[in-house]
Amino acid sequence: MARDDWAAVVTDSACEYSACVELERFGLKPYLPQMKRRHPVRPGRYVMRSYPLWPRYLLLPVSQARDPAVALARGVSRVRPVLSDKEGRLWLAPNSVIAAVKEAEETGIFDELLKKGKAVTFSHRVLSSIGAVMTGVQGHRVELLTPLFGNCRAVASAAQLGVA
């Protein structure tokens, strides 16, 4: 067990963020890997929202995993606060793996992005049955190849599309 390894803290369902804040209040240094996904705010409108990469888990340096504050923090599982096997040995992730996860998170590898060649559908009521293929992205505008009128090109807002 190296000093810079990481241990997984088990949280209650949908309590990753509150557990992370609570552990920070106790002076610990948790890491909550996140990804961005589209979240509907109303029909046809989306915002990018952060979600935990691993629901019900966050990471702590192994040197802080046995701290009594972990079991006391709100949002942390009371039954088994730190992921371990039946003999009580901690589940460990090497620092190199977690560093790679942090780098991937910063570059947006886990994020839901619209990419060239991806099949999409319109989220508008009338056009919702029409599939299209993305041919380009320019900011919030997306160029599409649609089956309408013999494969015509169209330009739409990314908020008007759903991933097929």
C-alpha positions in Angstrom: 0.0 0.0 0.0 1.7 3.2 -1.2 1.2 6.5 0.5 -0.2 8.1 -2.6 -2.8 5.4 -3.4 -6.5 6.2 -3.3 -9.4 4.5 -1.5 -13.1 4.6 -2.4 -15.6 6.0 0.0 -19.1 4.6 -0.4 -21.9 7.2 -0.3 -25.6 7.0 0.2 -27.7 7.0 -3.0 -27.4 10.4 -4.8 -25.4 11.9 -1.9 -21.9 12.1 -3.6 -21.8 15.9 -3.7 -23.0 16.4 -0.1 -20.6 13.7 1.1 -17.7 15.5 -0.7 -18.6 18.8 0.8 -18.9 17.3 4.3 -15.5 15.5 4.0 -13.9 18.8 2.9 -15.5 20.5 6.0 -13.6 17.9 8.1 -10.3 18.9 6.4 -10.0 15.9 4.2 -9.2 16.0 0.5 -11.8 14.0 -1.4 -11.9 13.7 -5.2 -15.2 13.3 -7.0 -14.7 12.4 -10.7 -17.4 13.9 -12.8 -18.8 13.8 -16.4 -21.0 16.3 -18.2 -24.3 15.2 -19.7 -27.1 17.1 -21.3 -30.0 17.7 -18.9 -33.4 18.9 -20.2 -34.7 22.1 -18.6 -37.8 22.3 -20.8 -38.9 20.7 -24.0 -36.2 21.2 -26.6 -33.8 23.0 -24.2 -30.9 21.4 -22.5 -28.0 22.5 -20.3 -24.8 20.7 -19.6 -24.8 19.3 -16.1 -22.1 17.5 -14.1 -22.8 14.0 -12.8 -20.6 11.7 -10.7 -18.5 9.4 -13.0 -19.0 6.6 -10.5 -22.4 6.9 -8.7 -22.2 6.2 -5.0 -18.4 6.5 -4.8 -15.8 9.2 -4.3 -12.1 8.9 -3.7 -9.9 9.8 -0.7 -6.1 9.5 -0.3 -5.4 6.2 1.5 -3.8 8.1 4.4 -7.2 9.7 5.1 -9.4 6.7 4.5 -9.4 5.5 8.1 -10.0 8.9 9.6 -12.9 8.8 12.0 -14.5 11.8 10.3 -15.2 9.6 7.2 -17.8 7.5 9.1 -19.3 10.7 10.7 -19.8 12.7 7.4 -23.3 13.2 6.1 -23.9 11.4 2.9 -21.4 8.6 3.6 -22.8 5.1 4.0 -23.1 4.1 7.7 -22.9 0.4 7.0 -19.6 0.3 5.1 -18.1 3.8 4.7 -14.9 2.7 2.9 -14.9 0.1 0.1 -13.1 -3.0 1.4 -13.3 -6.8 1.2 -14.7 -9.2 3.8 -11.3 -9.2 5.7 -11.3 -5.4 5.9 -8.5 -4.8 3.4 -9.1 -1.5 1.6 -9.8 -1.4 -2.1 -6.9 0.7 -3.5 -6.4 2.5 -6.8 -2.8 3.5 -7.7 -2.1 7.2 -7.9 -1.1 6.8 -11.6 -4.6 5.5 -12.4 -6.3 8.3 -10.6 -4.0 10.9 -12.2 -5.0 9.5 -15.6 -8.7 9.8 -14.6 -8.2 13.4 -13.5 -6.5 14.2 -16.8 -9.3 12.5 -18.8 -11.9 14.5 -16.8 -10.1 17.8 -17.5 -9.9 17.1 -21.3 -13.6 16.1 -21.4 -13.2 12.5 -22.4 -16.1 11.4 -20.2 -18.4 14.2 -21.4 -21.4 13.8 -23.7 -20.4 15.7 -26.8 -21.9 15.9 -30.2 -19.4 14.6 -32.7 -19.1 14.6 -36.5 -20.7 11.4 -37.9 -22.9 10.8 -34.9 -26.6 9.9 -35.5 -29.0 12.4 -34.0 -32.7 13.1 -34.0 -34.5 16.4 -33.7 -36.1 17.1 -30.4 -38.8 19.3 -31.8 -42.3 17.8 -31.9 -42.9 17.8 -35.6 -39.4 16.7 -36.6 -38.8 14.2 -33.8 -39.2 11.2 -36.0 -36.5 12.4 -38.5 -33.0 11.0 -38.0 -30.0 12.9 -39.2 -26.2 12.5 -39.3 -23.9 15.3 -38.1 -21.5 16.6 -40.6 -20.0 19.5 -38.6 -20.1 21.5 -35.5 -19.7 25.3 -35.3 -20.1 26.5 -31.7 -23.7 25.9 -30.8 -24.8 25.3 -34.4 -24.7 21.9 -35.9 -24.6 21.0 -39.6 -26.7 17.9 -40.5 -27.3 15.6 -43.4 -31.1 14.8 -43.3 -33.0 12.2 -45.3 -35.5 15.0 -46.3 -35.7 16.0 -49.9 -33.0 13.6 -51.0 -30.3 14.1 -48.3 -30.4 17.8 -47.9 -28.1 19.7 -45.6 -29.5 21.5 -42.6 -28.2 23.7 -39.8 -29.7 23.5 -36.3 -29.0 24.5 -32.8 -27.4 21.8 -30.7 -30.1 22.3 -28.1 -32.7 21.1 -30.7 -31.1 17.7 -31.1 -31.1 14.4 -29.2 -28.6 11.6 -29.6 -30.1 8.7 -31.5 
